[in-house]
Amino acid sequence: MKKGLQFFFTHFFVLVFFVVAALAYFHPVLQGKVIYQHDIAQYTGMAKKQNDFRKKTDEEPYWTNSAFGGMPTYQLGANYPHNYIKKLDRLIRFLPRPADYLFLYFIGFYILLCCLKVDYKLAIVGALAFGFSTYLIIIIGAGHNAKAHALGYLPFLLAGIVLVFRKKYLWGFLLTALAMALEIVANHYQMTYYFMLLVLVLGTVLLIDAIKKRNSSTILFLLVYFWEQYLLVSQQMLRG
């Protein structure tokens, strides 16, 4: 009981620290200021027609002529009924933008390092290093919000996969399934595709290790895993 409380309060205060760090870095949002993002300004123009249609008819348009001569709106903020994963995503990203993306960087990488059995103090340092890495900050300034959103959930997804490979199947399955759903909701298939290539490399290393150790159950598991990854990557390529 005592260890359980200690575990809870340790990670709770880590979360609070990440909230403070994200708000401190983007403190102008506390004054009601909004960061200018070039890509978001362009998006606002492309999405105006569908937003006007939604406001006028109270119906969701799934096509617009305002983007590239006409295209589906699934990449332009289309809303879908009963999208409960999206509601969960908004709950996780409760901070004002863009502090919400920075918080997502922190918490995702912290969970990944904890799943890799890194001491929580070092995990905090690693999460801060990941969140404040140059590229992840630059893309926020440029307005690549969907990319930042997707990159923020990738550590969650990798953490779930790591747990599965360590034979913690229940927690691994739950975290992987939830993280994959959130990753899809982030709606940046390019980042998801690149991540799957990274996971294929990880699986290859583990497969070689299993063959050397003649671990037949692990080999079978990895072969099934490779087939699933192949299907996912193929689907992404067909979408592209």
Secondary structure, 3 states (H helix, E strand, C coil): CHHHHHHHHHHHHHHHHHHHHHHHHCHHHHHCCCCCCHHHHHHHHHHHHHHHHHHHHCCCCCEECCCCCCEEHHHCCCCCCCCHHHHHHHHHCCCCCCHHHHHHHHHHHHHHHHHCCCCHHHHHHHHHHHHCCHHHHHHHHHCCHHHHHHHHHHHHHHHHHHHHHCCCHHHHHHHHHHHHHHHHHHCCHHHHHHHHHHHHHHHHHHHHHHHHHCCHHHHHHHHHHHHHHHHHHHHHHHHC
